[in-house]
């Protein structure tokens, strides 16, 4: 009896369970650095081996009965499978991000695009880089190496024109072009074109700007409430 128990323990520890059971009683497991899907209905037989895989998750946190998925690496390309071990998204990508705000970011041939939570390609990889959607807007790097914005229905809101667009802070994002700084809002509307040597993020209705080593302040409309005239100045919202 002790030998049987010991043998069972060895078998159990040789297979590392990486995820919880799904609605179809499937689990993700790893053995010898390879990932497999065990399915009760198939008497725990495996027919695909993956180089990498994420634990099963639901694409709709509000509806746990939705299809479960896992991002997997198959033959050195990434795809997405369901808990029946079927591909929802063919393994042809160099990278697939985690699902965030209903979209995956995918990379193919050094270009980036988007796949929605229904595993449909809604934007073929055409961008040099792409960020996650926030409030229905994502920053993307266009083929001209400049950054702009698209909406979550993949319409261009702002053509590539900036060297950099920084993350949104309190509804505003700083922009940079030719070492000058400006702002857009979270809807990708231009508040002020880059003209300052530096700008702080908005932490109140006003923010600090620097021009020719002088400090001034602007409001959320991009209007100068105090022209740059001071050698030093704290930021609002300190």
N, C-alpha and C positions, 0 to 999 in steps of 0.2 A: 504493500500500500504506500509506504514511504517513497519507494522508487517511482511509482506511478505519479505521485504528487510532485516529486522533483522533476520528472520528465515534463509534466504539464507546465511547471513554472518556467523551465528552460524554453519551451515552445512559445509561451506567452511573452517572455522577455525578449525573444529573438525578433519579434514583430512589434514595432513601435506604433501604437495607435495615435494618429495625428489629429483626427477630427472626431466629432460626435456623430452618432447615427443620423441618417437623414430620414425623410418620410418613407422612403422605399427600403429602409434597413440596409443602407450602403455605408461603408466607412472607408476613409482614406488611411492607408497603412504604409509603413516604410520598412524595407528589409534590404540589407547590404547596400544602403544609400540609393535605393530605387523605390519609387512610389507606385502603389497599385490601389485599385478599388476592389474591395471585397463586397460581394452582393449575396445576400441570403438566398434569394430566389435562384441564383446560379450555383447554390451549394458551395459558395465561397471560392469559386474558380476565378482566376484572373486571365484576361486576354490582352491587356495593354500594360506596358511598363513605362513610367515617366521618370525623367531626370529630376524634375522638381514639381511640386504641387502645393497649393494652398488648401487648408481645411475647408470643407463645404460651408457655404454661407447662402443666405437667401438674398435675392436681388431686391426684395421688397420687405423691409423690416416690419411694415405694418400688416403684412399678410404672409404669415409663416408657411401657408400652404402653397405659396408660389414655388416655382422651380428652383431647386438648389443648384449651385454651380461651384466649380473650382477652376482656378487658373493653373494650367499645367504646362510643363516643358516636355514636348514630344519630338524626338529627333532634332533636338537643339533649336526648335522653334516653339513659340508660345501660342496656346489656344485656350479655349474654355470648354469644359465638359459639364454635363449634368450628372446627377447621382445615378443615372442608368449607364454611366460610362460612355455616353454618346457626345460627340462634339457639337456644341452650340455655336462655336466660332472656330473655324479651321485653324490648325497650328501653322501659321505662316509668318508670325510676327516676331521681331527681335525683342520686344518688350510689351507687356500689358500692365498698366497700373492697377491699383485697387479701385473698386467702384467708389466714386465720390460724387455726391449730388447728382446721381442717376447716370453718370458717364464713366467709361473707362478711357484712358489715353492709350493709344497703341502706336508702336513704332515699327516701320517697315522700310528697309533700304535708306536708313538715316532720315526718314521723313515721319512726321507725326500726324495722327488723325484721331477720330473719336468713334467709339462704339457705345450705344445706349444700353440701358439696363435690360432691354429685351434682346440684347446680343446682336443687334443690327448695326452694320456699319453706316453711320450717318454722315461721316466726313472721312473720305479717303485720305490717307497720309500724304499731305502736300506741304505741310509746314515744317520749318527747320527746327522748331521747338513749340511746345504747347503746355499751357498751365491748366490747372483744374478750374472748373466752373464755380463761380461764386455769384449768387444773386442773378443767375441767368447769363453771366458774361464771363468769357475766358480771354486771357491774353495769349496771343500767338505770334510767332516770329515768321514773317513772310519770306518768300524766296529772295527778296532784296536785302535780307539780313536785318530788316527793321521790324519793330514790334508794333502791333495794333491789337484790335479786339474783334471778337465774333460773339454772336448771341447763341443761345442754346438750340436755336433752330438753324444754326450754321450760316447765318447771314453775316456779312462783314459790316461791322459797326464803324470801324475806323481802320483804314488801310495802314499798312506798315509804314511808319514815319519816325519812330523813336529808336534810339540806341538801346534804351531800356525802359521798361515799365515796372515799377516796384509794387510789392503787394499792397492791397487796399488796407488802409487803416482809418477807421471811423468814417467810412464812406468815400474816402479820397485816396488816390494813388499818385505818387510822384512819378514824373517822367523826366528822362534825360536825353538830350540831343546836343552833340558837339560840346560836351562839358557844361551845358546850361540846363537848368532845372525848371520844371513847371508842374502842373497838376491836371489830372482828369478826375471825374467822379466815378462812382461805381457803375454808372450806366454807360461809361466810356465817352462821356461828353467832355470836351475840352474846357477846363476852367481858366487856365492861363497857359499860353505857350511857353516853352522853356526860354527863359531870359535871365534868370538869376544864377549866381555862382553856386548857390546851395539853398535848399529849402528844408524846413523841418516838416514832419507829419503834422496833421491837424489833431490836436488834443483838446481843442475848444473851438469856438467860433472864429478864432484867429490863429495864425501861425507865423513863425519867424522866418524871414528870408534874408539872404546875404547877397550884396552886390558891391563889387569893388571894395571888399573888406569892411563894408558898412552894413549895419543891421537895421532892418525895418520890419514891418508887419503887414500882412494882407488878410482879408476876410475870405469866407467860403465862396464868394463870387469872383475871387481873384483881384479884388480892388485893393489898392494900397491905402490902408488906413493911416499908416505912418511910413513915409518915404525912408529908404535906407540912409541913415544919417548918424548912426551911433557906432562907437567902437566896440561896444558890448551890449548884449541884451539877452535876458532870459526868454525861454519859450513860454507861451501861455500853456496852462494846464500842467505846470511843473509839480 
